[in-house]
Amino acid sequence: MTLQELLTKLRKMAEGIDASQTDFLAVQVNLTDVNPGTFYIEVKDHKINIEPYEYNDRNCAITMTMPNFNKLIDGKLDPVAAFTFGKLKVDGDIGKALEFAKLVKR
């Protein structure tokens, strides 16, 4: 899967996510096995925006491989377990990373 295919998948998923309980959340995702492999997911004014750029004022950045990220968004990889076993690294606010994980599960 290419980064563009992943972004298309995420945008389709975002259409079905209720972000009404989230005021602001900015998570940068760094995929270690894709070049370029950086994009961000932002929730602002209860709307989800996904763009293939770095986000300088992010709440946190998560780093993982593309296969593990796909498992995460498909609900096949628990984010806490992924973090515990080193499959997911968080730079920044871990609470916001957990908020992102809950948003994806909705």
C-alpha positions in Angstrom: 0.0 0.0 0.0 1.3 3.4 -0.9 1.0 6.5 1.3 -1.6 8.0 -1.1 -3.7 4.8 -0.8 -3.5 4.9 3.0 -4.6 8.5 3.0 -7.6 7.7 0.8 -8.5 4.9 3.2 -8.2 7.2 6.2 -10.3 9.9 4.6 -13.1 7.4 3.9 -12.9 6.1 7.4 -13.0 9.7 8.7 -16.4 10.2 7.1 -17.9 7.7 9.5 -16.2 9.0 12.7 -18.1 11.1 15.1 -15.7 13.8 16.1 -18.3 15.9 17.9 -16.7 15.2 21.3 -13.2 16.4 20.2 -12.4 20.1 20.1 -8.8 19.9 18.9 -6.4 17.1 18.2 -3.4 17.1 16.0 -1.4 13.9 15.5 1.5 13.5 13.1 2.0 9.9 11.9 5.5 8.9 10.9 5.7 5.6 9.0 9.2 4.1 9.2 9.0 1.9 6.2 7.5 4.3 3.6 9.2 7.2 1.9 7.7 9.8 2.3 5.9 8.4 5.2 4.7 11.5 7.2 1.2 12.8 7.4 -1.1 14.3 10.0 -4.6 13.9 11.3 -6.2 16.9 12.7 -9.6 17.4 14.4 -10.5 21.0 14.5 -14.0 22.4 15.0 -15.3 18.8 15.1 -14.1 18.0 11.6 -11.3 15.6 10.6 -8.6 16.7 8.2 -5.9 14.4 6.9 -2.9 15.8 4.9 0.4 14.4 3.7 2.6 17.0 5.5 4.4 17.5 8.8 2.5 19.3 11.5 4.7 21.6 13.6 2.1 22.5 16.3 1.0 18.9 16.9 -0.1 17.4 20.2 1.9 14.3 19.6 3.6 12.2 16.9 3.3 8.5 16.6 5.9 6.4 14.8 5.3 2.9 13.5 5.4 0.7 10.4 2.7 0.8 7.7 1.5 -2.7 8.4 1.2 -2.0 12.1 -0.6 1.3 11.5 -3.1 -0.5 9.2 -3.7 -3.1 12.0 -4.2 -0.2 14.4 -6.8 1.6 12.3 -8.5 -1.7 11.4 -8.9 -2.5 15.1 -6.6 -5.5 15.0 -3.8 -4.0 17.1 -4.4 -2.6 20.5 -2.6 0.8 20.8 -1.6 0.2 24.5 -0.2 -3.2 23.6 1.6 -1.8 20.5 3.2 0.9 22.7 4.1 -1.6 25.4 5.8 -4.0 22.9 7.6 -1.2 21.0 5.5 -1.4 17.9 4.3 2.2 18.4 6.4 5.1 19.7 4.9 8.4 20.9 6.6 11.7 21.0 4.6 14.3 22.9 1.4 14.1 24.8 0.6 10.4 25.4 -2.9 11.4 26.6 -3.6 12.9 23.2 -2.3 9.7 21.5 -4.8 7.7 23.6 -7.5 10.2 22.6 -6.6 9.6 19.0 -6.8 5.8 19.5 -10.3 6.1 21.0 -11.3 8.3 18.1 -10.2 5.7 15.6 -12.1 3.0 17.4 -15.4 4.9 17.2 
